[in-house]
Amino acid sequence: MARVVEVNDHPGWRFNIWKLRSDEFRELIDPISLDFYRDINFISSNRKIIICEDFTDCDYEVYTDGSRIGDNVGFSVCFFERNSLLPVFCYKMNSFNSVFQAELAAINFAAGWAFERNVKIKVFSDSKSSIEAIRSPKVKSNFVLSVKDNLYNAKDLVSLVWVKARAGNPGNELAVHFTKNCFFLWGRYVYTCSLFLCKKSL
């Protein structure tokens, strides 16, 4: 089922929004098994510390955001190709998930997207704690380590950069906009937002 909405801050943009059952997201990241500790003594050092160093040349710029409003927790991932906005992905997680987990899930999604397509992306996140967890060699959380594994596999494709929140960065503000506003559109569903021209969406 699709619904066309107009983004208030950008009246020229119209979006088709599809609601999808949450089982699809659970295949991406199982929210039930996020919080248990793993023994890191047998993990190689190059998988413990993931830097994702900044590089100047990339195919896409990506802005991620995770947020909570009441019992609603989710994230959005905005892809830009030469300053043009591509389909925006928004996912809702379970109410017991934290904003920290949502921020990491967004970064993880972007890394998987780049790895599947073999393209270079620069990910901008306003979650300093997520970036620090990815770079820390002492983290034992299974969820964080799973994200690290995916970033390690895509290590030459993903650059991870911190951007200050609420500082007027258009890409960051757009990601925050989608995370918060999609909560009110579809209730307890996973959803994907895709940008279309008006004629295409009709």
Secondary structure, DSSP 4 states (H G I P E B T S, - for coil): -EEEEE-TT-TT-EEEEEEE-THHHHHHS-GGGSS-B---TTS-HHHH-------S--SEEEEEEEEEETTEEEEEEEEEETTEE-PEEEEEE-TTS-HHHHHHHHHHHHHHHHHHHT--EEEEES-HHHHHHHH-S---BHHHHHHHHHHHHTTTTEEEEE--TTS--HHHHHHHHHHHHHHHHHSS-EEEEEEE-HHHH-
